[in-house]
């Protein structure tokens, strides 16, 4: 697979700093239909400091409340094994929960299962729980990791998760989001025609490969930089 970060280290728009990347998580939801598979995407607002106007998958930073959440189940064994190579088991679970929470905040989609008893919280999870749904991290697969290039004004260490749309417990009519505009389900050809970041295009190729051959065992591509040079490894 071609490294979509190749050449970024020479970009003159970079600021000269060495910010430590912040943990972030993204969720790629796939709806398989009789005609074609469709993936949930949305366009970011033009006033955003990061990837303005770009079409992306829903996602964002890990919040402290994600690490404190006691519901949500357990990660799949293979997902935990790969994530735990560079973070603790607790942090791995928080990453998956962040992907679910951010998807809800940006699109109004709740990934999880109906539940009668949910914990009380003053965090942003309270709005999720208000709909009688508990998150389900066991439904997520780990498909990619990417670290934003150095000398960027904002840096993220993003883990990309994937799940079938069948795990959606509820979808609200209107999402109150300041980040994504008009979330929509798009086919792979439709997505390739959009203005999407290089890393999103690379992850999209990974998603398509997994949808085409769901039984194949695939390594997790890791896009990052070593000594200022772009590098693609596999986890």
C-alpha positions, 0 to 999 in steps of 0.5 A: 500500500502506498504511504499517503503521508509521503512528502508531507515532511517537505510541506512549507505550510508546516509550523516549526514545532514538535507537538505531541500527538493527542489520542484520537479515534475514528469509526467507519460504519459500513452498510451492506446493501443488495446493490452496493456497500455504503460508508458513513461520511460527512463534510467538516465545517469550513471554519474548522482549524483541522481539515476544513471542508474535507469529507471524513469519517466521524471521529475525534479526540479521546476524552477523560470520560471515555476512560472512566466509563464502566459500561460498553463491554469488552474489546475483541481479543485480536483488537485488544492485542493490537491496540495494547502494543502501544497503550494500556488495555484501559486506554485501548478500550477508551479509544474504542469508546471515543470512536462511538461517542464521537460518532454519536456527537457528530452524526446522531448515530448510537452504536450499541445495545438497548439497556434499561440500567445505565450509570449516572454521569455528568459527562457528555455520555449522559446525552448518549445514555438518555436514549436508553442505549449502552455502547458496544465496543465488542462490535468494533474491528481495528483497521488502521492507525495514523499519526499526523505529520510533525510540524503541524499546528495540530497533531493526532494519533488516530486509531481507525475502527470499523463496524457493520451498520447492523450494530446501530441501535438508534439514529436520531433525526437531527444531529446537533454537531458543530463539526460535520455537515450532512452526514451521508451514506456513500458508495466507494465510487462516490467517495473516491470522487470527493475532496477527501484527505490522503489518509482518509483515501488510504483508509477507504482502500483498506475498508473496501478490501475488507468489505470485498473479502470479509474472511481475509485476515489483514494486518493493520496499516500504521502510517507515521513518521520516523526521523522526519520521514514518512513510513508505513508499517503493519501491526 
